[in-house]
């Protein structure tokens, strides 16, 4: 069964978050809500992703 929503916590360099977000986008997940903070060169974020389209879940 495919999940309709995913919640991801990030505490990493922006480039690592970008790679993960692009991977999820390629799987059909779109960010629904983003809470983003930064600490020096690290991103501290929570992202809720929603699977778009007909997932047949």
N, C-alpha and C positions, 0 to 999 in steps of 0.2 A: 504494500500500500504506500503510495506517495503522500508525503506530508504537504498540506496546503500552506502551512506557515513554518518558518524557521526563525529562531532567535539566536543571534551570534554575538558573543562578547569579544572585543578586540582590545589587546594591549600590546601593540607592536609598532614597527616602523610603518609609515604610510604606504610604502611600496608593497609590503606583505598583505596589508588590508586590501589594496587595489587588486592584487592577484586573486585573492579569495572572492572578492565581490564580482570580478569578471568571470570566474569559474561558475559561480552561482547564477549569474546572468545567462550564461551559455546553457545552463540546465533549466532555464525558464523562470527563475526567481527574480523578482524585482524588489528593491527596497521600498517598504511601506512607511517605515518610520526610522529616523536616525537620530540618536543622541550622541553628540560628538564633542570631546574635549581634547586638549593636547597638553602634554607635559614634556617640555624641552623638545626632543625630536621623536617622541613617542605619541601615538594616537591611542586614546582611551575612549572606546565607543561601544555602544550597543545598537545593533541594527535588527529590525524585524523585517524579514523577507516574506513575500507572498508569491506563491506559484500562480502565474498568470495562465489563462487559457483553460481548455478542457483537460484536466489531469486524469479523468476516469478513476478517481480515488474512491 
